[in-house]
Amino acid sequence: MPLALQNISLKHLGTEIQNTMYNIRGNRQASGTGHGPPGEDSPLSGEPHRAEQPLPSDPSTPDPADSPKPTPKSSLTANLLQKAKRQNNTFPLFAEGLTRNRTAQEKVLALEQQVLMLTKELKSQKELVRILHKALEAAQQEKRASSAYLAAEDKDRLELVRHQVRQIAELGRRLEALERERESLAQTASLQEQQVRELQQHVQLLMDKNQAKQQVICKLSEQVTQTFMRPPPQPSVPSGTADRDVLSQQEKMEHLKDDIEAYRTQNRFLNSEIHQVTKIWRRVAEKERALLMKCAYLQAKNCQVESKYLAGLRRLQETMGGEANDCSELLRQLIQEALQWEASEASAEGMELSPVSEYDEYGFLTVPNYEMEDLKLLAKIQALEVHSHHLLAHEAVERPLRERWAALGDLTPSVELKQLLRAGVPREHRPRVWRWLVHLRVQHLWSPGRYQELLSRGQVHEHPAARQIELDLNRTFPNNKHFTCPASSYPDKLRRVLLAFSWQNPTIGYCQGLNRLAAIALLVLEEEECAFWCLVAIVETIMPADYYSKTLTSSQVDQRVLQDLLSEKLPRLMAHLAQHRVDLSFITFNWFLVVFADSLISNILLRVWDAFLYEGIKVVFRYALAIFKYNEEEILRLHDGLEIYQYLRFFTKTICNSQKLMNIAFNDMNPFPMKQLRQLRTAHRERLEPELRELERLKAEYLETRNSQAPVVPEDCASEDEVEGEA
């Protein structure tokens, strides 16, 4: 029921209520007819699938397979009549059971079951109506509050702004308290670590002592064994002397036995001490782990509080606009303080306590350097949210995932590997996994020494695309330190990879966007040849043949396929965008061309590539739909075409929760197999190719007409040759 309420629109409340009640009845009828015992001979389980389809003789029953058109409002009597018809359709064999050889007891039982089901359905409908009333009252209260705010005078609005400023100050005080608590926890953790190290040193000392004593015991045991194994000497002395020697040997043996027993007792004592120290060390380690988890949780909460604080500042800034008063000056000061970088905060023992680091593990800027102040604030809010989600998911999600990858062993195509790749590959396993995926794609194209052969060919002859490659090198990932640092070796590696590919595939040569694909491969695989074969796998085996051609035919076809899928999966959003004449291909074309390399943050981008290299282009469609579903409500709140375009330019950077996006892409969306994508591609290609041919014909006609007309120079204008002659 909460999932149903999330999609209810208050604009057409009556229609939404009827649709929701119909869906609930359909679900209850399906559950009521589908869970009975299979062998029971009763009218309730005779035909379990008939409840989902109306009888042909009843034209008034709505067809659930129809398009979602709003049903007209009707009276309560009509609803009850339709409900009764549906209940009759739910029990199609009930009338036959009454007329045939049925006993009175069976009839009574059937009627009681029907009454019980109707009672349950009535209760659920009453609960739904009560919840809808609450939602309507909440919406009306929000509307009254908004109307009161709009109807208030400037003095009242100023008082509201001051109230918000006081709330911000209260949040600042809470943030300081959390900072102090975090510092105290860090100090406690450092003390605990010091105690653990002291205990470890003590344990090591005891173990060394125990080892030394064990060695002494072993030597004594060997001596005793040798003494017993040594043959007794032949008596060559008088009997009295022999008796004394035997007695002395027995005394020595007794002393040795006493020594052995003493050593055994001491060994047991030392073992018990070691056991106790080990138990203490384990308790301290568990306590330390609990403190670290608590510290990570507090850091995540701190990031969330700081993110809410910055979001409140941004919302207050948008509300106040450019008003010049004391509050706006205070707001500007607060924003400047919030944007100051705090990269030097770290505790002793190397434990990082800074909420956000400057660069991530692949060299991308965590907080992009935007020129506009409001975008800077938004970027830092998004970085805090990402760090918060990472801290909260570290123990619950990432640690079990790392353990599963560590226990996986050799890689073979399987359903388990597919699920693991969708969940994301840990950083330490990603280079190995990507090399295996690339080899799986290009094993029929790979040959030893091929990359070096292409590089040597480029040294002899310059490729026509070399100039364009050189221009695009400086524009590759300006927010990544590996491609902006002058001392970095990555630009030279990228140049060689792109030149080798231009000789490998002369039909494409070089296309804008290939530089970012190769750069992502370099950042993960680090080796030039591996990055080269990864680029070959993407362009020649995963993407269609003419995806990166001069006409970009397959790329245009995929944009039309995406429009069809969006209309099917997200009809409300597409209707909203069509109303404001928004063309999504301006935004999504680059998504498909570079596989989201310029759009998503690196943490989410590389998870997309993990599944993309294994499953292919279908993953790009799934994530494109998931991105729009993730931000659907925010887009629906915008009612201006220019404002929508401005939001769509950067809205992918606001996605913080990679787990939620993955669940939308692979679980919430209805499946669409590759067969459906091929059919849609074929249909759109048949319509696109005549359009491209017509465009080429118009271009040819224009060039022919232009060439046939001689250039006309006006009388008052001198030609270039005349000007040069005069000079």
N, C-alpha and C positions, 0 to 999 in steps of 0.2 A: 504493500500500500504506500509506503514512503517513496518508492521508486515511481509509482504512478503519479504522485503529487508533484514530483519535480518537473514533469512535462506539461502541467496544467497551465493554460493561458487564461488570465482573467478577462481578456478582451471578449472572448466568446464563452462565457462561463456555462451557460445552459448547454451548449453543444458539447463542451468538454465533460460536463457531468454525465450526460447521456452516453457518450463514448466510453467513459471510464466504467460506468455501471455495466455497460454491455460487455466490456472486456473482462470484468470480474466474474460476471455470470458465465461467460464462455470458459474461463479458466476453471471455475468450480464445477461446471458440467463435465469438462474434460477430466478433471481429477476424480469426480464422482463415478464416471463410467469407465475410466481406464485403470482403476486400482482394485477392482473386484477380483475374486478368485476365478481363474480361467475355466474351471470345470463346473461351475455352479449353474444349475438350470433354473434361473429365475428371470423375470422380465427386466430386472435392473442390469443384468450383465449379458443380455442376449446379443445386442449389437452395439459395442462400445464406441464405434466410430460414427454412428449416425447422429450423435449429439452435436458434432462439429459442423454438419451440413444440414440445411433446411430441406424439408420434404418438397418435392415438386408441386404437390397439390396446395401448398400454403404460400402464396405469392407475397404475403405481407412480411415474411421473415427476412431480415436483412442478411445480405451475403457478406461474410467477413473478408472475402477476397477482393471486394470492390475497392476502388480508390478511396482515400480518406476524405469523403465529402461530408460536410456538417449536416446532420439530420435536422429537419425542422422541429421546433418545439411542439409538443403535444400535451394533451391533458393527462391527468393521473389515470383516468379510466382507460384511455388508449394504451398507456404503458402497461397497465395491469393485464389488458387483453393480450397484448403482444407477449407479455411474460407467460401467461397461461399457455399460449400457443407453443412457445418455446419449451415449456415444461412438458407439454404433450409430445413434442418432438423428442424430448430427452428420454421418454419412456415409450418408444414406439410399439412395444409388445404388450403394454398394459391393457389396452382395450381387448386385444385378442385373448389375453389371459383371463379376463372376466367372462368372456363368452364361451371359452372352452372348458375342458374338464379341470377346473380349479376349485379347490375347496375354499370354504369361507375363511378358514384361518390364514391361508396364503393370501387371499385378497386383503384381509385386515393388515397383515404384515407389510404388504406392498404399499397400502395407503399410509401406514405409520411411517414407513421410510420416506415416502414422498413428503409427508407433513414435516418430518424432521429436517429434510433438506431445504424445504421452503422456509422453515423457521430460521435455520442458519443463514440462509441467503438474506432474509429480512434483517437479521441482526447486523450482517456485514454492510448492508446498504444504509442502515441507520448510522452505523459508525462512520461510513464514508460521508454521509450528509453532515454529520457533526464536525468532522475534520474540515470539510469544505466551508462550513459556516465560520469556523475559526480562521481559516485562511482568508475568507472574504472580510471578516472583521479586522484582521491585521492589515490587509491592503487598504481598507477604508481609514484606519487610524493613521497609516503612513501618508495617505492622501491628505487627510486633515492637517497633519503636521506640516507637510510641504506647503499646503495652501496658507497655513498660519505664518510660515516663514516668509512666503512671497508677499503676504499682505502686511507684514510688519514694517515699521518705519526704520529709517537708517539707524536711529538710536538703539532700537531693539536688536537689529542685526549686529551692530557694533558690540552690544552686550554678549550676543551669542559667540562672536569671534573671540572676545575676551575670555569667555567660558572655555572655548576650545584651547586657547593659549594656556589657561590654568591647567586643563587636562594634560596638555603636552608637558608642562612643568612637572606635574605629578608623575607622568611616565618617565621623565628624566630622573626624578628621585628614585623611582623603583629600579631604573636601570643602574644607577650608582650603587644601590643596595645589592643588586645581583652581582655587580662587579666586585664589591667587597667580599661577598660570599664566595665568589669564584676564586679570588686571591687566597682566602683562608683555606679553601679546599686544596688549592695548588700547594700551599705550604704544608698542609697535612699530608698530602700525597708524597711530597719530597721527604718529609720525616719518615713516613712509612717505608719509602724506598731505601733510605739510609739504614733503618733498622733491618730491612731484608738483607742488605749487603753485609751488615755485621753478622747476622745469623748465618748467612752463607759462608762467610769466612770461618766462623766457629765450627760449622759442620765440616768444612774442608779440613780444618785442623784435626778434628776428631777422627775423620776418615783416614788421614795420614797416619795418626797414631795407631789406629786399628790395623792399618795395612802393615805397619812396621811390626806390630805384635804378632800378626798372622805369619809374617815371614819367620820370626823367631820360633813360633810354634811349629812351623813346617820343618825348620832345620832340626829342632829337637826331636820331632817325630821321625825324621830320617835317621838321626843318630840312634834312636831306640830301635828302629827297624833293623838297621845294620848290626846293632849289638846282638839282637835276637837271631838274625840270620847267620852271623859269624859262627863257624864251628868251634866248639869248646877245645881249648888247648890240651894236648896230651900230658897227662901227669908225669913229669920227669923229676919231681921233687918229693921229698918225704911226705908221708900222709898228713902229718900235723900242719905242715906249711900249706898243703892243698886245702885242708879244711878251713884254714884262716882266709885263704884267697876266696873260697866259695862264699864264706860269710861276708867278706867285704864287698863282693859282687852283689850279693843279695841286698846289702844295705844301700849300695848305690842305686840299685833298681827301685828300691822303695822310695829313695829320695827323688829319683826321676819321676816316678808315678805321682808323688805329691806335687812336684813342679807342674806336671801336665794337668793335674786336676785344678791347681791354682790358676794356670793360664786359661783353662776352659771357663772357670768361674769369671775371671776378668773379661774374657771375650764375650760371655753372655751379658755381663754388665754393660760393656761398651756397645754391644748391639742394641740393648734396650735404650741406652742414651741416644744412639743414632736414630732409632725409631721415634723417640719422643721429639727430637729436634726436627726430624722430617715432618712429623705431624704439625709442629709449630710453623715450620716454613710453608707448608701447604695452606694452613689457615691464613697466614700473612699474605700469601700470594692470592688467595681467593678474596681476601679483604681489599687488597690492592686493585684487583680486577673490578670489584664492585665499586670502589672509589673512582676508578677510571671511567666506568660506565656512567656513574652519577655525574662526573665532571663533563663527559660528552653530552649527557642529557641537558645539563645546565647550560653548556655552550650552545646547544641547539635552541633551547628556550631563550637564551640571551639574543641569539640571531633573530629569532621570531619577534621578540620585543623590539629590537632595534629596527627590524623591517617594518613593523607596525608604526613605530615612531616616525620613520622616514616617509611611509605612506601617508600618515596624518599630516606631516609637513607639506607633502606634495599636494594633497587634497585641499589643505588650507591655502596654499599658494594659488591654486587654480580658482578657489572661491573668491579670494581677495582681489586677484588681478593686479593691476598697476596702481592701486590706491596708495597715495603718499601719506602715511601717518606713522605713529609710533609702533603700531602693531606690525606693519609691513617691514619696518626697519628691524624689529626684533626677529621677525620671521626670516629675513635675509641672513642675519647673523647666525641663527640656528641652523640654516641650511649649509652655510659655509663651514661651520663646526662639524656638521655631520659628514661632509664630503672630505674632510681632512683624512689623509691616509695614515693608518696605524700599523705599519709593517714591522716595527721593531719590538712589538710586544711578544715576549717569549719568556717562559719560566726557566728555572734552573733544570738541570738534567736533560735538557733538550726537548722537553714536552711543549709542543706548540699550542698556545692558548689564544692566538689572534683569530678573530672570527673568520677572516677572509685573507688568503695570501694573494700576492700580486699576480702571479702566474700559476696556471694549473700544471699538471704533470706532463703535458705535451707542449708547453710553451705558450699557450694562448692567454691573453690578458683576461683575468677574472672579472675586472670591472672595466669595460671598454671606455676609451677616452673620447667621449662625445663633446661636441662644441656647445650644444645647448644645455643650459643648466638643468632644465626639467628632465632631459634624457639622462644626464649624469646621475641625478637622483634616482631615476627609474632603474638604471643599470646597477647601482649599488644595492637597491632593494632586491633586485633579482639575484644578485650574487649572494646576498645573505640568505635568501630563501633556498637557493641551491645547496649552500653549505649546511643549512639546517636539515634539509631532507637527507643529505649524505650522512650526517652525524646520527640521526634517528634510525636510519636504515642499516647502519654499519653492522650492528650485532644481530639484528633480526633477519636481514636479507643477504648482505654481502658475505658475512662469515660462512653461513651454510653453502652459499654459491661457490666460494673459493674451495671449500672442502670437497664439494662434488667435482669441481674441475681437477683438483689434485688427485682424486681417486679414479679419474676417468681412464687414464692410461692411453693406449693407442687410439687414434681417431679413425672411426669408420662411420659411414652414413647410417643414421638410425633416427628413430623418433625421439629418443632421449637427447641426442646431440642437437636436433632441431629445436627442442624446448630450451636447452641450455644456451644456444646461440641467440634465441629470442630474448632471453633474460639478460644477456650481456656476458662478454668474456672479461675476466679480471686482467688487469694490466700486465701482470707477470706472465700470463699464458697467451696474450693476444698475438705477439709476433709468431709464435709457433703455430697457432691455429690459423692465422691468415696465410702463412706459407703453405700449409696443407690445403686450404681452400683454393688458393691460386693454382697450385699444382694440379688439383682436381679439375680445374677449368681448362688449363693450357697444356696438359700432358701430351695432346696430339700435335701441338705446335712447337713445343720446346725442343731445342737441340743444343748440345754443349758448345760454348763459344759463340753463340749467335749474337749476344749483346756486344761483345768485344768486336766482332766483325762489323756490326752496324756503326759502332763508334769510329773505327778506323776508316770506314767509308765516308763518314762525315768529315774527317780530317783531310781527306783528299779532295772532296768536292763539297762546296757550300750548298746546303739545301735552300730552296726558295723561301721556306717558312722560317729560316733562321732569324730574320729581322723581326718578324712578329713575335717569335718566342722571346727574343731579347727585350722587347717592349713590355711583355706580360710578366717577366720575372719580377720586376719591382712592384707589380700590383698584386702579387700573390700573398694573401693573408697579411695585410699590414698590421694586424693586431697580434701577430705571433713573433716572439723574439728570435726564433730560429731563422726567419726570413727577412728580418729587419736589421739584425745586428751585422755590421760590416765585416766582423771577423768570423762569421758563421760560414761553415762549408756547405750548408743546405742549398743556397742558390746555385752554386756550381754543379752540385749533384742533380738538381732539378733541370738545369740546362741540358746536361748530357742525357738524361732520361727522355726529355721531350724531343731532342734531336734524333736519338736512336729510334723512337717511335715514328717520327716522320719518315725515316727511311724504311721502317718495317711495314708501314701501311701507306703507300703512295696515294691511294685513292682519297684518303682523308688528309694526310700530311700533318697539319696542325689546325685545331679548332679552338676558339676561345672557350675556356672551361676545362680543357684537358690539363692545364697547369695546376688547377686546384685538386683534380683527381690524383695526379701524380704526387702532389705535395702531401696529401693525406696518407698515401701509401708510404712515402718517405718517412713521415713522422712516426709511423707505427713500425715499419719493417727495418728502417735505418740503412739498408743496403740498396745500392743503386739498381743492381740487376733484379732483385726481388720486387722493387717498386716498378721497374719497367714491365715485368711480366704481369704484375697486378693491373697496370694500365691496359695491357693487351687483353687480359681476361675480361675487364669491364667493357671495353669498346668492341671487341671482336666476338665475344661469346655470350655475354649477359645482355647487352643492349642490341636492338635490331641493327641490321646492316647499315642503313642510311640514317642512323640517329645523329651522327656528327658530320653529315655531308653538307655541301654548300646550301642546299635547299632546306635542310633539317626536316625532311618530310615526316619521318617517324615521330620526331619530337612534336610536330604539330598534330599528328594523329592522336598521340597520347594525351594532349591537352583536351581534345574533344571527348576522348574516352573518360577522362577525369570529370568533365562537366556532366556526362551521363550518370556516372556513379554518384556524384554529389547530389544530383537531382533525385536519385533513387534513395540514398541513405539520409540526406539532410534536406528535405523539401522546404522546411520553413526558412532555413538560411538562404537557399537559392532563390526563393521568392523575394526575400528581403533585398538581396543583392540585385536581382533583376529590376525591382522597383526603383532602385537608385542608380541603375545602369552602370554597375560595376563589373568590369571584365577581369575575372580571376587569372586569366592566362598571363597578364602582365606580372603577376606575382609568382605563379606556380611554374612558369616555363623554366626559370633558372633552377627551381627545386629539382626537376627531373634531369636537367642537363648536367649538373654537378653533384647530384645525389645529396642535397641539403648541405653542401660544404660551406656555403655562405650564410646559412639561415639558423641552424640549431647550434646550441652551445656544445663544446667538445664532449662533455660527459654523455649527452644524449646522441650526438652525431655518430660516435664510434659504436654505440649499441645498434644504431640503425644499420651501419655498415657490416656489423657482425652477421646479422640475419640476411642482409642484401647479398653478400658474397656467396651465401649458401643457397638461398631460395630464389634470387633473381629480382627482376623488375617489379614483381607483385608486391614486394615489401615497400617499394617507394609509393605505390598507390595506397597501400594500407596506412602508411604513416601520414600521407597527405590528407586522407580523410580524417584520421585521428587528430591531426593538428586543428582542423576546422571544428571538429566536435569538441575539442578541449576548450576552444575560445568562442564557442557558438553564442553563448549568452552575452558576452561582451560585445560581439559584433552586432547582435540584434538590438542592443541599446543605442547604437549610433544611427542617426537619421539624416546624415548628410554625406553625399558621395565623396567629396574631397576629404572629409574627416575619416571616412572608411578607408580610403586609399592610404592616408597617412598612418592609420593604425595598422594596416596590413603590411606596411613596410618593415616594421620592427616587431610585430606581435609574436613571431616565432622565438625571439630572444627572451620573451617573458615566461616561457614554459620551463618550469623548475622541477617538476615531479616526473622523473623518467619512468618510474614504476606505473604511475597512473596512465601516462601516454602509451606505454606498452600494452597495458590491459585494454585500453580503448581500441588499439590497432588490431590486436589478435583475439580478443575475447568479446568485446561489446559489439563490434561490427559484425553483421551477418556475413558468412563466408561468400567469397566470389572466386571461383576457381580460375585457373589459367585458361581453360577452355572458353569461359565467358569473355575474358580479356581479348583472346584471339578473334572471337566473333565480332566484338565491338570494333577492334582495330580494322578488320577486313571491311566492315560496313563504312567506316569513316574514311578509309583510304580510297574506296571507290568514289566517294563524293569529293575528296580533296584533290585527287589527281587531275580531273577535268578543270577544276578551278586554277590549279597551277599551270596547266597547259594554256588556258585562256590568258592568264597573266603574262606568260612568255610570249604569246602571240601579240598582245597589245604592246609589249616592250619592243618587239621586233618591228612592228608597224611604226612606232614612234621614232625609232632610230633610223629607219629607212626614209621616213618623211623628213626628218631633220637633216640627213645627209644629202638628200636631193635638193634642198633649198640652199642657195648660195648665201653666205653671210653678207649682210648689208651694213655698210659703215655710214653713219650719218655725215652730212656735209661739214658740220661744224667740228667733228671729232677727227683727230689725226690718228693714223694707224701707228702701230708700234715701230715699224721700220722707219717711218717718216720722223718720228720723235728721235730715234737713235741717229738718223742722218743729220738732223739739225744739231744734235749734241756734238 
